[in-house]
Amino acid sequence: MMFKRILIVSMLATLMWGCGKMGPLSLPEDKLDKSVISYPCDEVCQQKFEEEKIRQQSVILQTN
């Protein structure tokens, strides 16, 4: 009975460990197919979105 629990827990831990390792978010920028991504806004909204994205990527977190 204890062996079954250990086996099940280890299987679940293995599945959770690999979670998020694959998919469009893990691809490099040049490999990402952007033709399927659409934004529900006009050019002004799109420009604000890109500016905010650049601003968020430039934030430096201090971890001491």
DOTOR-133891 format. One line per 2 residues: number of its first residue (from 1); their letters; for each residue x negated, y negated, z negated of C-alpha. Coordinates in steps of 0.2 Angstrom, whole numbers. Example, Ala and Ser with C-alpha at 12.3 -4.5 7.8 and 13.67 -1.06 7.14 Angstrom:
# residues 2
1) AS) -62:22:-39 | -68:5:-36
# end
This chain:
# residues 64
1) MM) 0:0:0 | -14:-12:-4
3) FK) -23:-8:12 | -7:-12:22
5) RI) -7:-29:13 | -25:-33:17
7) LI) -23:-28:35 | -7:-39:37
9) VS) -15:-54:29 | -31:-52:39
11) ML) -21:-51:55 | -11:-66:51
13) AT) -27:-76:46 | -35:-71:63
15) LM) -20:-77:72 | -20:-93:63
17) WG) -38:-96:65 | -37:-95:84
19) CG) -21:-106:84 | -24:-122:94
21) KM) -40:-117:103 | -32:-116:120
23) GP) -21:-127:130 | -21:-144:139
25) LS) -27:-154:124 | -43:-144:123
27) LP) -48:-146:141 | -61:-159:146
29) ED) -54:-175:154 | -60:-170:171
31) KL) -51:-153:171 | -35:-160:164
33) DK) -21:-161:177 | -13:-178:174
35) SV) 0:-176:188 | 12:-167:176
37) IS) 11:-181:163 | 23:-195:164
39) YP) 26:-210:153 | 44:-217:151
41) CD) 38:-235:153 | 33:-248:166
43) EV) 15:-255:170 | 15:-267:156
45) CQ) 20:-254:143 | 7:-242:151
47) QK) -7:-255:149 | -2:-258:131
49) FE) -3:-239:129 | -20:-238:136
51) EE) -26:-252:126 | -20:-244:110
53) KI) -28:-227:115 | -45:-236:117
55) RQ) -43:-245:101 | -39:-229:91
57) QS) -53:-220:99 | -65:-234:94
59) VI) -60:-233:75 | -74:-227:64
61) LQ) -70:-217:49 | -82:-218:34
63) TN) -84:-202:25 | -95:-203:9
# end
